[in-house]
Amino acid sequence: MRTHHRPSFWLSDDPVPPGFWARLRREHPRSGLWPVLLEDGVQPWSAGQIAPDSVAQIDLFTAEGFMAEVWRDLIVSRDVVDLSPFGKECPGLAPPGRLMADPDTVADWYADIVVQRVTPLGLVAVDRSADAPVALGWQGAVHHNEWNVPLAAVLRSWEERFGVRVVGMGFDTLELSVAAPPMTLEHALHVAAEHWTFCPDSILQAGGSLAEYAAQIVGRNAWSFWWD
């Protein structure tokens, strides 16, 4: 479980109480360890079935490039969902959102919601939350994208544009807090287009149209993803 001569993460033996995630998050600038709530049960991290990678490789990818490439691939290889108003042309990245609150404060709030599922906690040796899936070796999106490094490039971009923080992970799920969500349906439609390339199942679960999904994320301070 080591990445470049240091442990990729530490895993608690027991579930953690509310407030504990926030306490460790506040220590992150000093400790270099980002807390992640990890779905309980027989999971890859507890069984050691993980594939840690170097976060330095994330620099080789961009959110724009990932979105454009995956958009083309999805148009060709899958039954196309209702992509109105964009159609077959990738619209590119959505404009940044406007911060509603401090991103770390929003993350603390969402962590106290996720922790109610009774989850253990991992500590991941990364400088920013977006890099945690790579360092930890999470492979939850493997059926969509075999390598999670490009996905982390998207997460970095969301950190910067929407105040996103990685709060929790499951076998094939990802929980993000969002401090600057889209506040209009038009903006949310553009964000939904990004979500389609990041996790196509999100749109399929919402009825198969960007518009239906976009209506669900307007003003929401949390994004949850699940890969089938």
SVG drawing of the C-alpha trace seen along z (x, -y; Angstrom):
<svg xmlns="http://www.w3.org/2000/svg" viewBox="-37 -34 48 43">
<polyline fill="none" stroke="black" stroke-width="0.4" points="0.0,0.0 3.0,-2.3 3.3,-5.0 6.8,-6.5 8.2,-5.2 5.4,-6.4 2.0,-4.9 -0.8,-5.9 -3.4,-5.9 -4.2,-4.8 -7.6,-3.2 -9.4,-3.4 -10.5,-0.1 -13.8,-1.5 -16.4,-4.0 -15.8,-7.6 -18.2,-10.0 -19.5,-13.3 -17.0,-16.1 -14.0,-13.9 -13.6,-14.3 -13.6,-18.1 -11.0,-18.0 -8.6,-16.0 -9.4,-18.2 -8.3,-21.3 -5.0,-19.5 -4.4,-18.8 -2.2,-21.8 0.2,-20.6 -0.2,-16.8 -0.4,-16.5 -3.2,-13.9 -6.6,-14.4 -9.5,-12.6 -11.9,-10.4 -14.9,-8.6 -14.8,-5.1 -17.8,-2.9 -17.8,-0.1 -17.9,3.6 -15.6,5.8 -14.1,3.1 -11.0,3.0 -9.1,0.8 -9.7,3.2 -8.7,6.2 -5.7,4.5 -7.1,4.7 -6.1,1.3 -3.9,-0.3 -2.1,-3.4 -0.6,-5.7 1.6,-8.8 -0.3,-12.0 2.4,-13.7 0.8,-12.1 -2.4,-14.1 -0.5,-17.1 -0.4,-15.4 -4.1,-15.7 -6.7,-18.5 -10.4,-18.6 -11.0,-20.1 -9.2,-17.4 -10.8,-14.6 -14.3,-16.0 -13.8,-16.4 -12.3,-12.9 -14.9,-11.1 -17.8,-13.1 -16.7,-11.8 -16.3,-8.3 -19.7,-8.3 -21.5,-9.6 -20.0,-6.8 -20.1,-3.8 -23.3,-4.3 -27.0,-4.9 -27.0,-8.7 -29.0,-10.3 -30.9,-13.5 -28.0,-16.0 -30.2,-19.0 -29.3,-21.8 -25.8,-20.7 -26.2,-17.8 -23.2,-16.0 -20.8,-18.9 -19.0,-19.0 -19.7,-22.4 -16.5,-22.5 -16.2,-23.4 -18.9,-25.3 -18.1,-28.7 -17.1,-28.8 -19.8,-29.0 -20.1,-31.6 -19.0,-30.6 -21.9,-30.3 -19.5,-29.6 -15.9,-28.6 -15.3,-25.2 -13.8,-23.6 -16.7,-24.6 -19.1,-23.1 -17.0,-19.9 -17.2,-19.7 -21.0,-20.0 -21.3,-17.3 -18.9,-15.0 -21.2,-15.0 -24.0,-13.8 -22.0,-11.1 -20.7,-9.9 -24.2,-9.0 -23.8,-5.9 -21.4,-4.6 -18.2,-4.6 -14.5,-4.2 -12.1,-6.9 -9.0,-6.9 -6.1,-9.4 -4.5,-9.9 -1.1,-11.5 -2.0,-14.2 -1.7,-17.9 -5.3,-18.4 -8.5,-16.4 -8.8,-15.9 -5.7,-13.7 -7.0,-11.3 -8.6,-8.7 -5.2,-8.4 -3.0,-8.1 -5.5,-5.7 -5.8,-3.5 -9.6,-3.8 -10.9,-2.0 -14.7,-2.7 -15.0,-4.1 -13.0,-1.3 -16.0,-0.3 -16.2,-3.8 -12.5,-4.8 -9.8,-2.2 -7.4,-4.7 -8.6,-7.2 -5.7,-9.7 -7.6,-11.7 -10.7,-11.8 -8.5,-13.4 -7.7,-16.2 -11.5,-16.8 -11.7,-16.9 -8.9,-19.4 -10.8,-21.6 -14.0,-21.3 -12.1,-22.3 -11.1,-25.5 -14.4,-26.3 -17.0,-24.9 -15.3,-24.7 -15.5,-20.9 -13.9,-18.7 -13.6,-14.9 -15.4,-13.8 -16.1,-10.1 -15.7,-7.0 -17.3,-3.7 -16.6,-0.6 -18.0,-2.4 -19.3,-5.7 -17.8,-9.2 -19.1,-11.9 -18.2,-15.5 -19.1,-18.7 -19.8,-21.7 -19.4,-25.3 -20.1,-27.0 -22.9,-25.0 -24.7,-26.2 -27.6,-28.5 -29.5,-28.7 -30.9,-25.9 -28.8,-27.2 -25.6,-26.9 -26.6,-23.6 -27.1,-22.2 -23.6,-23.1 -22.3,-21.4 -24.5,-18.4 -22.7,-18.0 -19.4,-17.7 -21.0,-15.2 -22.1,-13.1 -18.5,-12.6 -17.3,-12.1 -20.0,-9.6 -22.5,-8.7 -24.6,-6.6 -25.6,-9.8 -27.6,-11.0 -29.0,-7.6 -30.3,-7.3 -31.9,-10.7 -34.1,-9.7 -31.6,-9.9 -31.6,-13.6 -29.3,-16.4 -32.3,-18.7 -33.7,-16.3 -30.4,-15.8 -29.6,-19.5 -32.8,-20.4 -31.5,-18.1 -28.2,-19.9 -29.3,-23.5 -28.1,-25.0 -27.1,-21.6 -24.0,-21.6 -23.2,-17.9 -22.6,-15.8 -22.9,-12.0 -21.7,-9.7 -22.3,-6.0 -20.7,-3.9 -22.6,-0.8"/>
</svg>
